[in-house]
Structures are given as C-alpha cells and as structure tokens.
Amino acid sequence: MTELAAKYDVLVIGAGGAGMTAALQAEELGAQVAVLEKEDQVGGNTSRASSGMNAAETMVQLDHGVIDSMANFYWETMKGGGRLNDPQLLNFFVHHANLAIDWLTQHGMPLTGLTITGGMSRQRTHRPSSTAPVGGYLVKGLRQQLAEHGIPVFTKTKVTALSSKLVAGRHFVDGVTVQTAAGERQIQASVVVLATGGFGANAALISRLRPDLAGYATTNQEGAQGDGLKLGEMVGAASRDLSWIQVHPTVQQDGPHAYLIAEAVRGEGAILVNAAGRRFVNELTTRRVVSNAITALPEHSAYLIFDAGVRSRARAIDFYDQVGLVETAAKPGDLAKKIGLPAARVEKTVDHWNQQVAADRDQDFGRQSLAHALTQAPYYAIHVAPAVHYTMGGLHIDPQTRVLDANGNVIAGLLAAGEVTGGLHGNNRIGGNSIAETVVFGRQAGIQAVKDLRK
Ligand SMILES: Cc1cc2nc3c(=O)[nH]c(=O)nc-3n(C[C@H](O)[C@H](O)[C@H](O)COP(=O)(O)OP(=O)(O)OC[C@H]3O[C@@H](n4cnc5c(N)ncnc54)[C@H](O)[C@@H]3O)c2cc1C
C-alpha cells in the first residue's frame, strides 16, 4: 500500500468528480499528485448524479441531429440563474464544456446519449448510451484512470486545516493538516486544490442561512458538510452567495432515505399531477419554479406519472423500482386507484396530455419538450416532494480556478473547483450543469496547478 508522503507538487482535497478530474489532468501534465478523501470511499455527491452533463456544440449532438449554440447555452443558464451568474465563469464554462466531453471520451468515458433538463431548450444533457446514471459511470471511470496513472487516493484522510506563510499580510498556501486513523500529520504541497463539494448535508448551516429550509430532507451524501468553506476561510478566502440553496422538486422521501428522482424522468416524458389528479405546472421549467409549484399545493407533494416508454429511456427508474419507490398498474385509472387519486380524472389528464403531445402544443402550461406521449403500458407513479439538493454559493474563484480573497486578490497556492465554489449558477442551477462544472473546472484546476508549478 502506498504511504502518504511528506510532500507533493499538488494535493487535491476531495475525491468527487472535480477532484479526480483535477488530479488526472495535473498528473498528465507532469505533476506529482495525491488525492485526500475523508470518507471511506471515493465519489462524493458525484456518485449520486443521475441525469447527465450539459455541453453545447458537441459532436455527440451533431450525431443526434441536434443543432445547438454556445450562445443559447449561455443565455439559458443565465436566465435560469436569475441573471445572477458570474459572467466570466459562465463564459469559460460554456466554451469549455464540449472539450470536457471530448476529454472524457479520450479517457474511456464517452457520453454519447442525450436527454434534456429543465430550463434548456435543446437536448444538451450528455449521458451514457445505456442511459445509466451518469455519476456512477464517471466515478468508476475516473477512479480507474487514477489507478492506471498511479495517482494515490487516500481515503479516511480528512483535511482539517490549510497551512500558509503570511507575506505582507497575504497568505501563500503551502500544505495541509490531515487527520487519519494513525493521527494528525502535516503534508507540504506547492499547490492545494479544494474539491470538497458543497454543504447540502449540513442541516445546521442550512437552517442558519435559510431558516425557511429548516427540516427539509436532503439528497446529498453525508460528507457534503462545507469543509472547503472553513478551510478556505483559514487563509482568507472569500465566499459568495451562500444563501442560494437549491431545492429539487422531485425527491421521494416517504421512507428513511431521500431519493432524488432524476430530471431525465421528466425530460423523457413524465408528467406531474396533484392530489386532484391534474397537471399544475410546466414540468420542465426551472427547478425553482417546479419546487415552488409543488410547495404551493395544499398537500405539498405530487406524483410523477409515466409509462413504459419513459422507463425504457431512463434506466435509473429500474433502481427506483428495486428500492420500492414505484407503483405500477396496467392503466392510468388503475394506477390512480393504487395511489389514492381520482381514477377518472387521472385517465382524462393522461388522455389530454397525449392529445397535446400529438398536437405538439402544451396549451395548459407551455411545456416545450413534447416528444413522447404516455401510451405504453404499464403505467407508473412515484410520490415526490421538494428537498435540499445543491448549494450554489461557495468560494470565490476566477475562471482559472484561483481562489480570491475579500479584496479580489489571488491566494497563492490555492485553487478550487466544483460545488465548493460559487458564482457559476447564479441563484438557481440548471440540471446537468454541475457535472459539467466538475469536469470543466476540475480540468482547469489541474492545468492551472501545473502552470503555477512551472513559474
Ligand atoms: C442525488 C443527486 C443527483 C445529481 N444529479 C446530477 C446530474 O444528473 N447532473 C448534474 O450536473 N449534477 C447533478 N448533481 C449535482 C452534482 O452531482 C454535484 O454537484 C457534483 O457532483 C459535485 O462534485 P464535486 O466534485 O464538487 O463534489 P463531490 O462529488 O461531493 O466530492 C467532494 C468530495 O470531497 C470530500 N471531502 C469533503 N470534505 C473533505 C475534507 N475535509 N477532507 C477530505 N475530503 C473531503 C467528500 O467526502 C467528497 O467525496 C446531483 C447531485 C445529487 C446529490
């Protein structure tokens, strides 16, 4: 077993999508790299990602006959984010997302399938051709690449502090303190990359920042505690937009665990109905609008209704069924009876929806993605309600992933990528943009780390 050395060129904190991408990119450019992960396994929230990864003007889109533009990708993300996105980060992001898809292909992780997420007008959410959840696929592929490149990953190794030299009042980061089963240790590094993810599982911090979200369930893994924010603070890093916390509209939370029901299920044709058996919202508008519409219902929850066609196009549903989240029946009316909704009304709702799909016009709520009618038995239902899902705020970075202090100065030796950073998504993240963020800015952190080493 590889032992933790006393010094590395680059230390990456966090073995999610952003961290593993940064490590691989830096090593390929010649750096000696190690990854430190506090949990007993790699993957973080990345391993839970289910729908896909957004990018525009890709070869994959052209292969599917989809004509897209980076300008639309930019403006739709900006609109979805309440026009509060950092324009520089967003510009870098949309212009590098297609390269990120190519980079994944080069590294044995092609994403040749396409779907659509809320707030986007085109099929630009790339996913495995099998339609399997994107997160597990990428985590497996990245972990394998790290092993092939001999990049050590130390699990159960929690970074508890950053060390730095103070020169003329400014921090120069030069290493970390880690806590392992063997005790505490200092490790030196020329560059430290914070890729510690968000704080969606830190209920105390969330209720302090957003009292209205106290008591909400979360879709996040336990490790999403916001450690990166505290580590950054120790060396003067500025944070931004911390109270912008995304609530995901479709989370099954009737049992002890909260399961996110992927946006791809709606993207592939599912509708949402209320307790009266009626549609009540454009299912594919932004998450904020759909969540608010569900919360505004007297029952504060809704049912996703879909058919065998949707299930065949979104394989994550097989998993939801395995863990008992899905109700099944031969006809929409029978399904309604099973879940306690008015049967005749649900039959009418599905018929009416199918007529609108045939006419290619949703007169009721203006949904634009009308590719699939719900006509293939059996029919399925999943009970959903909103839950905390994603933290848009985080450390302040520039497009090169350099962490900034409160005066906008670069903190030497410190980079950050992924959900630990803030600014890209404005006040509402578009589904599929976060996995893209981890690969785009993870790669950039690896490149910037080596650029800094070569200075
Ligand atoms: C259920 C679910 C579904 C999603 N689906 C999608 C989707 O389809 N498309 C999309 O774009 N986005 C999706 N997202 C969002 C996306 O998955 C995440 O935002 C993204 O993967 C975050 O990647 P990351 O590398 O920044 O952080 P993570 O993947 O969370 O990795 C951070 C890692 O850092 C480790 N860490 C934290 N603190 C320390 C420390 N002090 N020391 C050492 N290690 C530490 C954590 O344990 C973790 O392993 C989904 C999120 C969830 C929860």
The ligand as an ORCA input file, in Angstrom:
! r2SCAN-3c Opt
* xyz 0 1
  C     -28.792     12.848     -5.947
  C     -28.026     13.814     -6.807
  C     -28.186     13.792     -8.196
  C     -27.490     14.699     -9.014
  N     -27.623     14.628    -10.369
  C     -26.899     15.482    -11.145
  C     -26.925     15.380    -12.580
  O     -27.530     14.484    -13.144
  N     -26.229     16.301    -13.303
  C     -25.506     17.318    -12.720
  O     -24.913     18.120    -13.418
  N     -25.425     17.386    -11.359
  C     -26.080     16.503    -10.573
  N     -25.997     16.582     -9.210
  C     -25.045     17.550     -8.632
  C     -23.630     17.016     -8.775
  O     -23.628     15.604     -8.656
  C     -22.684     17.583     -7.730
  O     -22.886     18.959     -7.572
  C     -21.244     17.373     -8.165
  O     -21.049     16.025     -8.469
  C     -20.272     17.823     -7.080
  O     -18.991     17.355     -7.430
  P     -17.741     17.780     -6.568
  O     -16.580     17.024     -7.098
  O     -17.645     19.248     -6.489
  O     -18.101     17.280     -5.076
  P     -18.392     15.804     -4.561
  O     -18.649     14.867     -5.665
  O     -19.413     15.914     -3.495
  O     -16.992     15.381     -3.927
  C     -16.438     16.057     -2.819
  C     -15.625     15.063     -2.023
  O     -14.831     15.767     -1.069
  C     -14.797     15.008      0.123
  N     -14.425     15.901      1.232
  C     -15.181     16.891      1.764
  N     -14.507     17.492      2.779
  C     -13.301     16.873      2.873
  C     -12.183     17.020      3.730
  N     -12.173     17.928      4.723
  N     -11.105     16.223      3.566
  C     -11.097     15.270      2.584
  N     -12.166     15.049      1.753
  C     -13.246     15.849      1.890
  C     -16.217     14.484      0.213
  O     -16.304     13.385      1.107
  C     -16.487     14.090     -1.240
  O     -16.115     12.770     -1.521
  C     -26.654     15.660     -8.403
  C     -26.487     15.685     -7.007
  C     -27.162     14.772     -6.212
  C     -26.958     14.816     -4.724
*
